[in-house]
Amino acid sequence: MQNPLLKIENLHVTYTTDESCVYAVNGLDLELFAGETLGLVGETGAGKTTTALSIMQLLPEKIGKVTEGSILLDGVDVLAATDADMRLLRGSTVSMIFQDPMTSLNPTIPVGDQIGEVLLLHKKRISHAELNQGVENILELVGIPAGRKGDYPHQFSGGMKQRIVIAIALACEPKLLLADEPTTALDVTIQAQVLDMMSSLKEKLNTSMLLITHDLGVVAQTCDKVAIMYAGEIIEHGTAEDIFNGTQRHPYTDGLFGSIPDLTVRTRRLSPIEGLMPDPTALPEGCKFHDRCPHCMEICRKEAPPKTRMGSHLIRCHLVSQQNNGGVAR
Ligand code: SF4
């Protein structure tokens, strides 16, 4: 069987300051195979970006720390890699698209030079002509005329800036692309164009993608697999078919779907999930969603829910466990 390109096991990440310790990621397991797109979904503070930063080894120095677990990327033990190893890995094996294109680009350098910098860093023996050609090819690939390589970021619209950020991330054809809310700062029509472009580039270059989003519409449009994150844990995982059309769902996922307007149903109000995510410096016992869950039982307050697997579909919930085991929680 094919080995996963990315394998994360039991990842724990904390942010520690003099005053407190934030438990951002708490025992996360994840696998991603070559060519796959996995949607990592959850609300702000669920630990999605922290997971991506851990893969890139870009957690804030001194504060952010992986306290437990392992990350294997294309056979390399990321957590044991040196700074020099990581500099080689970033760009050629793994790249990240950050959320806001306005702050990802240097406003004082022409965009062509910013793309060229990545090529120069990873292709040491590249000639001037090859570098020029490489920059022009990448710009054309993301739908920007090569003649604009001398323009500065402020001369581009928001959608075009995001295309340039994607071009920089794809410059060395990485095996894995971490896309952190890549279209959140864009309006809906530009968002659709950028997502289409990312999907076709992914096909063309056979890149795997970890797409971080809170938008289930984006997931439906783009992803093969979906992982739902809550308070630093993956509480549901499966194929897009399992999550969108499966017969069982985690109550939190159900709440996410309940928060989306359905144009086929006449309703006066949406049903948002009541309450807030627990304080990450003092996570509750048992199921971390229990304070907000309409199905909360006694056991949910005391014991961490078990994982119930139904083929490719995995759910962490006492209720689902009981329903699948004749009323006995595993
Ligand atoms: Fe709700 Fe209990 Fe399931 Fe948590 S384990 S989601 S509290 S039913």
Boltz pocket constraint, residues with backbone or C-beta under 6 A from the ligand:
constraints:
  - pocket:
      binder: B
      contacts: [[A, 250], [A, 251], [A, 252], [A, 287], [A, 288], [A, 289], [A, 290], [A, 291], [A, 293], [A, 294], [A, 295], [A, 296], [A, 297], [A, 300], [A, 305], [A, 316], [A, 317], [A, 318], [A, 319], [A, 320]]
      max_distance: 6.0
